[in-house]
Amino acid sequence: MTLFQIEVLVAVANRGNFTRAGEDIGLSQSGVSHTIGSLEKELGISLFVRNRNGVQLTAAGEEVVASARIILQQSSRIKQIASESVGLLHTTIRIGSFPSATEHLVLPLIRALNGLYPQLETRLFEGTYPEIKEWLRTGVVDVGFTVLPEADLDGILLVKDPLKAVVTVNHPLAKEVSLTFEQLATEPFIMPMAGCELLLYDEFGKRNLKPQIKYEVVDNATILAMAEAGIGVTVVPKLTLPTNLPQVKVIELAPPVYRQIGLVVRSLEDCSPAILAFLREAQRYLSTSN
């Protein structure tokens, strides 16, 4: 059985007539008849019953055509994937990202894609969440890594980044296996202001808690230095934490809270094949590497 035979079979099923089916696919009536006859002989069954108005599917033919439609859908998808991947061979993708995503997600992804698509060019624009959103809106970047949800953008979830409590090693809470927001609300709090403050305010608010915010700090290194010095406790995403933190204790939150990092575009419907292929490859690579 060939894909051509399947295309002819579905065309005849759609039209109920050999002549009209042939007109749809550019084949003569005799060509359609010969193709269906060969397929019936190969399968050893009758697919159609002939009548004066055309043809009608047999019971077995109904089941065969249902499977044939699925095959054609999958064939179309295969061609689409191939077209999108070809687009990645000769294009430039402009990527917006924030610092922790750049280090842990974007750079490994670019290295992997360069191996698969050596002629793919990428340009990186690093900024804050609002800057990335504005760059997408104005066309400065094609895709952007940001925290979901983003109501005005289309996106795909890539990574769930857990938030972690951070205290100095000699803090009374350092002995705890996990910390609740109730416990954190009683301590001098260093609020990170690079975007996660919205998530933290929401978590405190859901519990009717008012944190004792003493400092609001954007720079992650400064936040950790302040926590290390015992100036206050804080909560930061796991991806922002360096590998070596000898003077602080990183503690799980109970219950866990996650920053959902996704890759967004202005509209998935308006994306070029190359951008769609980039989204697909990013999702495939990052889902297996994290």
C-alpha positions as CSV (number, residue, x, y, z in Angstrom):
1,M,0.0,0.0,0.0
2,T,1.4,3.4,-1.0
3,L,0.6,6.9,0.2
4,F,-0.7,7.7,-3.3
5,Q,-3.2,4.8,-3.0
6,I,-4.3,6.2,0.4
7,E,-4.8,9.7,-1.1
8,V,-6.9,8.3,-3.9
9,L,-8.9,6.2,-1.5
10,V,-9.8,9.2,0.8
11,A,-10.6,11.3,-2.3
12,V,-13.1,8.7,-3.5
13,A,-14.6,8.4,0.0
14,N,-15.0,12.1,0.2
15,R,-16.7,12.5,-3.2
16,G,-18.5,9.2,-3.6
17,N,-17.6,9.2,-7.2
18,F,-14.5,8.2,-9.2
19,T,-14.8,11.0,-11.7
20,R,-15.2,13.8,-9.2
21,A,-12.4,12.3,-7.0
22,G,-10.1,12.2,-10.0
23,E,-10.9,15.9,-10.8
24,D,-9.9,16.8,-7.2
25,I,-6.5,15.1,-7.3
26,G,-5.7,15.5,-11.1
27,L,-6.2,11.9,-12.1
28,S,-8.4,10.4,-14.8
29,Q,-11.5,8.3,-13.9
30,S,-9.8,5.2,-15.3
31,G,-6.7,6.0,-13.2
32,V,-8.8,6.3,-10.0
33,S,-10.6,3.0,-10.9
34,H,-7.3,1.2,-11.5
35,T,-5.8,2.5,-8.3
36,I,-8.8,1.5,-6.1
37,G,-8.9,-1.9,-7.9
38,S,-5.2,-2.6,-7.2
39,L,-5.7,-1.6,-3.5
40,E,-8.7,-3.8,-3.1
41,K,-6.8,-6.7,-4.7
42,E,-3.8,-6.1,-2.4
43,L,-6.0,-6.0,0.7
44,G,-8.3,-8.8,-0.4
45,I,-11.5,-7.0,0.4
46,S,-14.0,-4.8,-1.3
47,L,-13.8,-1.1,-0.2
48,F,-16.7,0.2,-2.3
49,V,-20.0,-0.9,-3.6
50,R,-20.7,0.5,-7.0
51,N,-24.1,1.9,-7.8
52,R,-25.7,4.2,-10.5
53,N,-25.0,7.3,-8.4
54,G,-21.3,6.5,-7.8
55,V,-19.8,4.4,-5.1
56,Q,-20.5,3.8,-1.4
57,L,-18.1,2.5,1.2
58,T,-18.5,-1.0,2.5
59,A,-18.4,-1.7,6.3
60,A,-14.7,-2.7,6.0
61,G,-14.1,0.3,3.7
62,E,-15.4,2.6,6.4
63,E,-12.8,1.3,8.9
64,V,-10.0,1.4,6.3
65,V,-10.8,5.0,5.3
66,A,-10.9,6.1,9.0
67,S,-7.3,4.8,9.4
68,A,-6.3,6.2,6.0
69,R,-7.4,9.7,7.1
70,I,-5.1,9.4,10.2
71,I,-2.2,8.4,8.0
72,L,-2.7,11.4,5.7
73,Q,-2.8,13.7,8.8
74,Q,0.4,12.3,10.1
75,S,2.0,12.6,6.6
76,S,1.0,16.2,6.5
77,R,2.5,16.7,10.0
78,I,5.8,15.1,8.9
79,K,6.0,17.4,5.9
80,Q,5.3,20.4,8.2
81,I,8.1,19.4,10.6
82,A,10.5,19.0,7.7
83,S,9.6,22.4,6.3
84,E,10.0,24.1,9.7
85,S,13.4,22.4,10.3
86,V,14.7,23.5,6.9
87,G,13.7,27.0,7.9
88,L,16.1,26.8,10.9
89,L,19.1,26.1,8.5
90,H,19.2,29.6,7.1
91,T,17.7,32.1,9.6
92,T,18.5,34.3,12.5
93,I,16.5,33.9,15.7
94,R,16.5,37.0,18.1
95,I,16.0,35.8,21.7
96,G,15.1,37.8,24.7
97,S,16.1,36.4,28.1
98,F,16.6,37.3,31.7
99,P,20.0,36.4,33.5
100,S,19.2,33.2,35.2
101,A,17.4,31.8,32.2
102,T,20.3,32.8,30.0
103,E,22.9,30.9,32.0
104,H,20.9,27.7,32.7
105,L,18.6,27.5,29.7
106,V,19.4,29.7,26.7
107,L,23.2,29.1,26.4
108,P,22.9,25.3,26.7
109,L,20.0,25.4,24.2
110,I,22.0,27.5,21.7
111,R,25.0,25.1,21.9
112,A,22.7,22.1,21.3
113,L,21.0,23.8,18.3
114,N,24.3,24.9,16.8
115,G,25.3,21.3,16.7
116,L,22.1,20.3,14.9
117,Y,21.7,23.4,12.7
118,P,25.2,24.9,12.2
119,Q,24.0,27.6,9.9
120,L,21.4,28.9,12.4
121,E,22.3,32.3,13.8
122,T,21.1,33.5,17.2
123,R,21.2,37.0,18.8
124,L,20.7,37.4,22.5
125,F,19.0,40.4,24.2
126,E,19.1,40.2,28.0
127,G,16.8,42.2,30.2
128,T,14.0,42.2,32.7
129,Y,10.6,40.6,32.3
130,P,8.9,43.9,31.3
131,E,11.8,44.7,28.8
132,I,11.4,41.3,27.2
133,K,7.7,41.8,26.8
134,E,8.2,45.2,25.2
135,W,10.9,43.8,22.9
136,L,8.4,41.2,21.7
137,R,5.7,43.8,21.2
138,T,7.9,46.1,19.2
139,G,9.6,43.3,17.2
140,V,13.1,43.7,18.7
141,V,13.1,40.0,19.5
142,D,11.3,37.0,17.9
143,V,11.0,34.9,21.0
144,G,11.4,35.6,24.7
145,F,12.1,33.6,27.8
146,T,9.9,34.8,30.7
147,V,7.8,33.8,33.6
148,L,4.3,32.5,32.8
149,P,1.5,33.3,32.6
150,E,1.7,36.3,30.2
151,A,-1.8,37.3,29.2
152,D,-0.9,39.2,26.1
153,L,1.5,36.6,24.7
154,D,1.4,33.0,23.4
155,G,3.8,30.6,25.0
156,I,4.9,27.1,26.0
157,L,6.0,26.0,29.4
158,L,9.6,24.8,29.5
159,V,10.7,24.6,33.2
160,K,9.2,24.7,36.6
161,D,11.9,26.4,38.7
162,P,11.3,25.9,42.5
163,L,11.6,28.8,44.9
164,K,14.0,28.3,47.9
165,A,14.3,30.0,51.2
166,V,17.8,31.3,52.1
167,V,19.0,32.1,55.6
168,T,22.5,32.5,57.1
169,V,24.0,29.3,58.5
170,N,23.7,30.4,62.1
171,H,20.1,31.5,61.9
172,P,17.7,29.6,64.1
173,L,15.7,28.6,61.0
174,A,18.8,27.0,59.4
175,K,18.1,23.7,61.2
176,E,14.7,23.4,59.6
177,V,14.1,20.9,56.8
178,S,11.5,23.1,55.2
179,L,10.0,26.5,55.9
180,T,6.5,27.8,55.6
181,F,5.4,31.3,54.6
182,E,4.1,31.7,58.1
183,Q,7.6,31.2,59.5
184,L,9.1,33.6,56.9
185,A,6.6,36.3,57.6
186,T,7.9,36.7,61.2
187,E,11.5,37.4,60.0
188,P,13.2,40.5,58.5
189,F,12.6,39.9,54.8
190,I,14.8,40.8,51.8
191,M,12.3,41.0,48.9
192,P,13.9,40.2,45.5
193,M,12.6,42.8,42.9
194,A,13.6,41.2,39.6
195,G,10.1,39.8,39.0
196,C,9.6,37.2,41.6
197,E,8.1,39.7,44.0
198,L,4.7,39.3,42.4
199,L,4.8,35.6,43.0
200,L,5.9,36.1,46.6
201,Y,3.3,38.8,47.4
202,D,0.7,36.4,46.0
203,E,1.8,33.5,48.2
204,F,1.9,35.7,51.3
205,G,-1.4,37.3,50.4
206,K,-3.1,33.9,49.9
207,R,-2.3,33.2,53.6
208,N,-3.3,36.7,54.8
209,L,0.3,37.3,55.8
210,K,2.2,40.6,55.7
211,P,6.0,40.0,55.5
212,Q,8.4,42.2,57.4
213,I,10.1,43.6,54.3
214,K,13.2,45.5,55.3
215,Y,14.9,45.7,52.0
216,E,13.9,45.5,48.3
217,V,16.8,44.5,46.1
218,V,17.1,43.8,42.4
219,D,20.6,42.3,42.1
220,N,20.7,38.6,43.1
221,A,24.3,38.6,44.2
222,T,23.5,41.5,46.6
223,I,20.4,39.6,48.0
224,L,22.5,36.5,48.8
225,A,25.3,38.6,50.3
226,M,22.8,40.3,52.6
227,A,21.3,36.9,53.6
228,E,24.8,35.6,54.2
229,A,25.5,38.6,56.5
230,G,22.4,37.7,58.5
231,I,20.6,41.0,57.6
232,G,17.4,39.1,56.7
233,V,15.9,36.0,55.2
234,T,14.8,35.7,51.6
235,V,13.3,33.5,48.9
236,V,14.8,33.2,45.5
237,P,14.4,30.8,42.5
238,K,16.7,27.8,42.4
239,L,18.2,28.8,39.0
240,T,19.5,32.0,40.5
241,L,21.6,30.2,43.2
242,P,25.3,29.7,42.6
243,T,26.7,26.2,43.2
244,N,28.9,27.3,46.1
245,L,27.1,28.9,49.1
246,P,29.2,28.1,52.2
247,Q,27.7,30.8,54.5
248,V,24.0,30.3,53.8
249,K,21.5,27.5,54.2
250,V,19.1,26.8,51.3
251,I,15.8,25.4,52.5
252,E,12.8,23.9,50.8
253,L,9.5,25.7,51.0
254,A,6.4,23.9,52.3
255,P,4.3,23.7,50.3
256,P,6.6,24.0,47.2
257,V,6.2,27.1,45.0
258,Y,7.4,27.3,41.4
259,R,8.4,30.0,39.0
260,Q,7.1,28.7,35.6
261,I,9.6,29.7,32.9
262,G,8.3,29.6,29.4
263,L,9.2,30.6,25.8
264,V,6.7,33.2,24.4
265,V,5.9,34.9,21.1
266,R,3.4,37.5,20.1
267,S,1.2,35.0,18.4
268,L,1.7,31.3,17.6
269,E,-0.6,31.6,14.6
270,D,1.6,34.3,13.0
271,C,4.9,32.6,13.6
272,S,7.2,31.7,10.7
273,P,8.1,28.0,10.2
274,A,11.6,28.7,11.5
275,I,10.2,30.2,14.8
276,L,7.8,27.3,15.2
277,A,10.7,24.9,14.7
278,F,12.8,26.8,17.3
279,L,9.9,26.5,19.8
280,R,9.6,22.8,19.1
281,E,13.4,22.2,19.5
282,A,13.6,24.3,22.7
283,Q,10.7,22.3,24.3
284,R,12.2,19.0,23.2
285,Y,15.7,19.8,24.4
286,L,14.8,21.5,27.7
287,S,12.3,18.8,28.7
288,T,15.0,16.1,28.4
289,S,17.8,18.1,30.0
290,N,16.1,19.4,33.1
